[in-house]
């Protein structure tokens, strides 16, 4: 069976095709679709419609998203048009080896739940700290038993830098992460570099504190849209896993 895996975040939709006879090592590369806002519909799904037309072997869709009811209704309608079963993954108190720490488990972002599922199955005998660096940066702690300890949320790189520009009423400045320098030589470079090193320092400090509080060695896992940039400035003990959400969706597909 060929499954279309979808990860719809705040700024971009990622997708991959998964065949349950394919091993994880042969997992396909992710593709991305940029969002197009259309009135009350948070995402124009024309690109996804094209994907379904180009891959007639798709037999079902497994998705995770953070875009609310309008997007889910649009996705359901698209799936029905193509006569495809659709599973939208939700956070739950306990499932797929994970016990969520939130007092109201359904309020944990579904993408964070899927990332925890992936981490637990990639590193089944190890405690983990999962960092998803996108529009927001989430940091979740997970014991080897699958017990989620809770987590933190920070502004992402572009959010923090843009907030500074807006607060300073410096609309003539544009964010840039093209030339990151510890000793920046102009304001634009200073904001971009400051955002990067500020977030790197925060991640290093928070993960160290979490590891100390958990009382066991941890595997630090880095994913999300800005993870490729951040990994250049983080230590070697951060494992870069750009397909973490897709791997979590793969696990959920296999176990559902």
Backbone torsions as a table, in degrees:
resi	resn	phi	psi	omega
1	UNK	NA	132.3	177.0
2	UNK	-98.6	123.6	-178.1
3	UNK	-112.5	135.6	172.0
4	UNK	-89.5	115.8	177.6
5	UNK	-95.3	130.8	-177.5
6	UNK	-126.5	135.7	173.7
7	UNK	-127.9	104.8	-178.1
8	UNK	-103.5	105.2	178.8
9	UNK	-94.6	-161.3	-176.0
10	UNK	-75.0	-24.2	-174.6
11	UNK	-127.5	-10.7	-171.8
12	UNK	-158.9	149.2	174.9
13	UNK	-106.3	128.9	177.1
14	UNK	-110.2	143.5	179.9
15	UNK	-144.3	157.2	175.9
16	UNK	-154.9	154.5	175.0
17	UNK	-97.9	134.3	-179.4
18	UNK	-128.1	126.5	174.5
19	UNK	-107.2	126.3	-173.7
20	UNK	-68.0	-1.0	173.8
21	UNK	-98.3	-0.3	-179.5
22	UNK	-95.9	134.2	179.5
23	UNK	-74.4	161.0	-178.7
24	UNK	-60.9	-32.5	-178.8
25	UNK	-65.2	-24.1	179.8
26	UNK	-99.6	17.6	-177.0
27	UNK	-58.0	134.3	-174.7
28	UNK	-72.4	159.8	177.7
29	UNK	-68.2	146.4	176.1
30	UNK	-73.1	147.9	170.3
31	UNK	-113.9	158.1	-179.3
32	UNK	-128.4	150.3	173.8
33	UNK	-127.8	127.1	176.0
34	UNK	-75.0	148.1	-178.6
35	UNK	-79.2	145.8	171.1
36	UNK	-126.4	114.0	-178.2
37	UNK	-74.2	135.8	-179.7
38	UNK	-136.7	91.9	178.2
39	UNK	58.2	-125.3	-179.2
40	UNK	-81.7	-8.7	178.9
41	UNK	-85.1	115.5	-175.6
42	UNK	-67.4	-13.2	-178.9
43	UNK	-151.0	121.5	171.4
44	UNK	-70.5	124.2	-171.4
45	UNK	-97.3	19.9	-179.1
46	UNK	-60.4	-39.7	179.6
47	UNK	-63.3	-39.4	179.2
48	UNK	-70.4	-36.3	174.8
49	UNK	-57.7	-40.0	179.1
50	UNK	-66.3	-39.8	177.6
51	UNK	-59.0	-45.0	-179.0
52	UNK	-65.2	-35.9	178.7
53	UNK	-70.6	-33.4	-177.9
54	UNK	-79.2	-17.7	-177.1
55	UNK	-127.6	76.4	-176.4
56	UNK	-67.5	-9.7	179.5
57	UNK	-80.7	-8.0	179.1
58	UNK	-61.6	130.4	-176.7
59	UNK	-113.6	-16.9	176.3
60	UNK	-162.5	167.0	-178.5
61	UNK	-126.1	131.4	172.6
62	UNK	-121.1	122.4	-170.8
63	UNK	-131.8	152.4	167.4
64	UNK	-132.3	140.3	-178.2
65	UNK	-151.9	163.7	178.2
66	UNK	-125.5	24.5	-168.2
67	UNK	-103.4	1.4	173.7
68	UNK	88.6	-175.4	-171.3
69	UNK	-66.8	-38.0	-177.9
70	UNK	-59.6	-45.7	179.3
71	UNK	-63.6	-44.1	-177.0
72	UNK	-63.7	-38.3	177.7
73	UNK	-64.7	-41.2	178.4
74	UNK	-64.5	-40.2	179.3
75	UNK	-67.0	-40.1	177.9
76	UNK	-62.1	-41.7	179.7
77	UNK	-64.1	-41.0	179.1
78	UNK	-64.2	-43.9	179.0
79	UNK	-62.0	-41.3	179.1
80	UNK	-64.1	-38.5	178.1
81	UNK	-59.5	-31.9	-179.0
82	UNK	-100.5	7.8	177.9
83	UNK	56.8	44.7	-178.3
84	UNK	-115.8	132.5	171.9
85	UNK	-63.3	141.4	-180.0
86	UNK	-125.1	129.6	173.1
87	UNK	-118.0	115.4	174.4
88	UNK	-99.7	115.1	-174.8
89	UNK	-72.5	133.3	177.2
90	UNK	-119.4	153.6	173.2
91	UNK	-69.4	146.5	-179.5
92	UNK	-144.1	159.4	-176.7
93	UNK	-58.5	-40.3	-178.8
94	UNK	-150.8	130.4	178.2
95	UNK	176.7	147.4	177.1
96	UNK	56.7	31.8	177.3
97	UNK	89.9	0.0	-176.0
98	UNK	-111.3	136.8	170.5
99	UNK	-113.5	111.9	-173.7
100	UNK	-77.4	136.6	-176.0
101	UNK	-83.7	-18.3	-176.0
102	UNK	-59.5	142.4	175.7
103	UNK	-61.9	-33.7	174.3
104	UNK	-118.9	88.0	-171.3
105	UNK	-54.4	-32.5	-178.3
106	UNK	-66.8	-14.2	179.3
107	UNK	-86.7	-8.6	172.1
108	UNK	-71.2	130.7	179.5
109	UNK	-52.5	132.9	-177.0
110	UNK	-60.0	-32.8	178.4
111	UNK	-66.3	-34.8	177.3
112	UNK	-67.5	-39.7	177.3
113	UNK	-60.9	-45.1	-179.8
114	UNK	-64.4	-39.2	178.1
115	UNK	-63.3	-38.3	177.6
116	UNK	-65.6	-40.6	176.3
117	UNK	-58.0	-46.2	-179.9
118	UNK	-61.9	-47.3	-177.8
119	UNK	-60.3	-42.8	-178.0
120	UNK	-64.4	-33.8	-179.0
121	UNK	-86.5	-25.3	175.2
122	UNK	-76.5	-35.1	-178.0
123	UNK	-128.1	69.1	-170.0
124	UNK	-67.6	-20.4	-177.3
125	UNK	-108.5	16.7	-171.0
126	UNK	-136.8	141.8	170.6
127	UNK	-70.1	146.4	-175.5
128	UNK	-134.3	153.4	165.5
129	UNK	-121.6	119.6	-174.6
130	UNK	-103.1	120.8	179.7
131	UNK	-112.4	120.2	176.7
132	UNK	-114.8	106.2	-172.7
133	UNK	-100.0	95.7	177.4
134	UNK	-130.1	-139.2	176.3
135	UNK	-54.4	-44.4	166.7
136	UNK	-113.0	159.9	177.8
137	UNK	-112.3	118.6	178.2
138	UNK	-105.7	142.7	-178.8
139	UNK	-131.5	111.1	-175.7
140	UNK	-120.7	138.0	-180.0
141	UNK	-103.7	139.5	-174.8
142	UNK	-140.8	126.8	175.5
143	UNK	-78.7	162.9	179.9
144	UNK	-61.1	-24.8	178.8
145	UNK	-73.2	-11.6	-175.2
146	UNK	95.3	4.8	179.1
147	UNK	-81.2	113.3	174.9
148	UNK	-69.4	131.7	-178.2
149	UNK	-94.9	-9.5	-173.2
150	UNK	110.8	-175.7	-177.9
151	UNK	-170.3	-177.6	-177.5
152	UNK	-125.2	159.5	176.9
153	UNK	-130.4	127.8	178.6
154	UNK	-120.8	157.5	172.3
155	UNK	-64.9	142.9	176.7
156	UNK	-74.3	173.0	-177.4
157	UNK	-53.8	-51.1	-174.6
158	UNK	-72.0	-30.5	178.8
159	UNK	-68.2	-47.4	-176.7
160	UNK	-67.1	-44.0	179.7
161	UNK	-65.1	-42.8	-179.5
162	UNK	-67.4	-35.7	177.6
163	UNK	-63.1	-39.2	178.1
164	UNK	-65.1	-44.0	179.3
165	UNK	-61.4	-44.4	-179.3
166	UNK	-67.4	-41.3	-178.8
167	UNK	-66.5	-34.3	179.0
168	UNK	-81.9	-1.6	-178.8
169	UNK	54.5	44.3	-177.6
170	UNK	-112.9	57.9	-175.3
171	UNK	-64.1	-13.6	178.1
172	UNK	-75.9	-10.8	179.1
173	UNK	-91.7	148.9	176.9
174	UNK	-125.9	139.4	178.2
175	UNK	-66.3	143.6	175.8
176	UNK	-149.4	134.1	175.1
177	UNK	-118.0	25.2	-175.5
178	UNK	-76.7	-31.7	-175.6
179	UNK	-135.9	83.9	-178.3
180	UNK	-80.2	122.3	-179.2
181	UNK	-135.9	138.0	176.5
182	UNK	-65.7	-34.2	177.4
183	UNK	-112.1	79.0	-175.7
184	UNK	-67.2	150.7	-174.4
185	UNK	-112.9	1.7	171.9
186	UNK	-153.2	170.6	-171.7
187	UNK	-66.3	-43.6	-179.7
188	UNK	-61.4	-46.6	177.8
189	UNK	-63.6	-36.0	179.6
190	UNK	-64.7	-39.9	179.2
191	UNK	-69.1	-47.2	179.8
192	UNK	-62.2	-46.8	-179.2
193	UNK	-67.4	-39.1	178.2
194	UNK	-63.4	-38.8	177.9
195	UNK	-63.8	-43.1	-178.9
196	UNK	-66.6	-53.6	-177.2
197	UNK	-68.0	-30.6	176.0
198	UNK	-64.6	-43.8	179.2
199	UNK	-70.4	-39.7	176.9
200	UNK	-59.2	-46.2	179.1
201	UNK	-62.3	-40.0	178.2
202	UNK	-63.7	-44.0	-179.8
203	UNK	-63.7	-43.4	179.3
204	UNK	-61.8	-44.5	-178.6
205	UNK	-68.5	-44.1	-177.8
206	UNK	-67.4	-44.8	-178.8
207	UNK	-65.8	-35.2	175.9
208	UNK	-63.2	-45.8	179.4
209	UNK	-62.9	-41.2	178.8
210	UNK	-62.8	-44.7	-179.7
211	UNK	-60.8	-42.2	178.6
212	UNK	-63.2	-41.6	-178.8
213	UNK	-69.6	-33.4	179.9
214	UNK	-75.0	-28.1	175.0
215	UNK	78.3	14.6	178.8
216	UNK	-140.9	154.5	174.9
217	UNK	-62.3	144.8	-177.3
218	UNK	-124.5	154.5	169.7
219	UNK	-97.6	119.2	178.0
220	UNK	-88.2	124.2	-176.2
221	UNK	-116.8	130.1	-175.7
222	UNK	-118.6	125.3	178.0
223	UNK	-144.7	179.7	178.2
224	UNK	102.3	168.7	-171.8
225	UNK	-60.0	-32.9	-179.4
226	UNK	-98.9	6.6	-174.9
227	UNK	-67.7	-33.2	179.7
228	UNK	-63.2	-37.8	177.1
229	UNK	-70.9	-46.7	-175.3
230	UNK	-65.6	-34.2	-176.0
231	UNK	-63.6	-21.8	178.3
232	UNK	-67.6	-21.3	-174.2
233	UNK	-116.3	0.3	175.5
234	UNK	-99.5	161.0	-177.1
235	UNK	-71.2	172.0	-177.3
236	UNK	-68.3	-13.5	-178.7
237	UNK	-83.2	7.3	173.7
238	UNK	-100.5	116.5	-178.5
239	UNK	-86.5	118.8	-178.5
240	UNK	-85.1	116.1	-178.0
241	UNK	-130.0	81.5	-173.9
242	UNK	-63.3	-24.0	-178.0
243	UNK	-99.5	24.6	-172.8
244	UNK	-57.9	-46.6	-179.1
245	UNK	-62.6	-44.1	179.1
246	UNK	-61.1	-39.6	178.8
247	UNK	-67.0	-34.6	174.6
248	UNK	-65.6	-42.0	176.9
249	UNK	-63.4	-35.4	177.6
250	UNK	-63.0	-45.7	179.0
251	UNK	-61.0	-45.7	-179.0
252	UNK	-63.1	-38.7	176.8
253	UNK	-61.0	-42.9	-177.5
254	UNK	-69.7	-32.4	-174.3
255	UNK	-94.9	-9.8	-178.3
256	UNK	-78.2	NA	NA
